[in-house]
Amino acid sequence: MRLGFTAEQEELRTGVRRLLTEHASTDRLRAELESEEPYDAGLWKLMAESLGLHAMAIPEEYGGAGYGFREQSVVLEEMGRVLLRSPYLSTVVVAANALLLGDDEEVRREWLPRIAAGDAIASLAHVEADGDWRATRPRVSAVRDGEGWRVTGTKSFVMDGVQADLLLVLASVAGGEEGETVLLAVDTREAGVVAEDVPVLDMTRRLATVTFADARGRAVALGARARQVLDATLGIAAAGLACEQVGGAARSLEVAVEYAKVREQFGVPIGSFQAIKFKCADMLLDLEAARSAAYYAAAAVADDAEDLSIATSVAKAVCSDAYTAITGEMIQVLGGIGYTWEHDAHLYFKRAKASQHLFGDSDLHREQLAVRVGV
């Protein structure tokens, strides 16, 4: 398995970093947070048109560029560095892969070209009020309606749910065998879909509660296949989020080190103090462990490796803990300024804490690892 990046992939990194540095600075981010706009629509289209970031990992037959998850991992890492406020993760990484893994070719041909062009936002709606990211017992129910389905119930913690044009909804089959589920593609323009943003810790990522009242949908996967598609999608989502976490953690370490070089105490830079050196060294060790886990998971997704489910759970657990620890230590190195609203430290810390729980926290993934390896 190849874990490094090719010259072409590093060139992609350079291009993405240049674009985001110019159009996604923290000053712009703060302006967006104070506005009513959910994300920068101009940058969304620019990413799709100038670098083709939305189409990157979508097959050519659906209007994509036909690259793989390694390239997408590079993009996600750079987005994590700037705390990009965008529905990219929910749409391009999660929803698009769920469609590709599903069984309905008609739905793929309708939605994937729109996602690749940056003309549609999509998301996965599988978690309910109990906060179970495994969605072991969905209470939302679906009934057959001719060739389609009708879905009723409420989903929680839906990324970009208010903005989504398409929602992939996990539901229990009413009247079916116990535990039988279906994954439905629901066009939010249909009647019976109401989405509402909810208060969040991380202001850079929007979550919503979505209520379905006899809304129409198409089955992307049914029965055991629905659970297979969901589990595979969540594995890819965990790997993608891990790469994003590495980018944020790397930038947090850079901020701490840069500050330690210029902030003086007793006439010398605080970076010369052993206590600060130890903190920065520990942060670097955490970062390198996270980077290794994330890169391995990305390669496992790209190669469809046998240990894919193990690699993605390891990455999510390790990167979640590392990002949280690094941002916490960054604030300690910064001292008083690190606690202020004006500094960006709290934005990274809040992203780290929220991401720690997205797609399941570290404890959940370690529990899944224990089951998979037979402990």
Helices and strands as residue ranges (DSSP letters): H 7-23, H 26-34, H 41-50, G 60-62, H 69-81, H 88-88, I 89-95, H 96-101, H 105-116, E 122-125, E 141-145, E 148-159, E 166-173, E 181-187, E 193-197, E 207-222, H 224-262, E 264-265, E 268-269, G 270-272, H 274-303, H 308-334, G 335-339, H 345-357, H 362-372
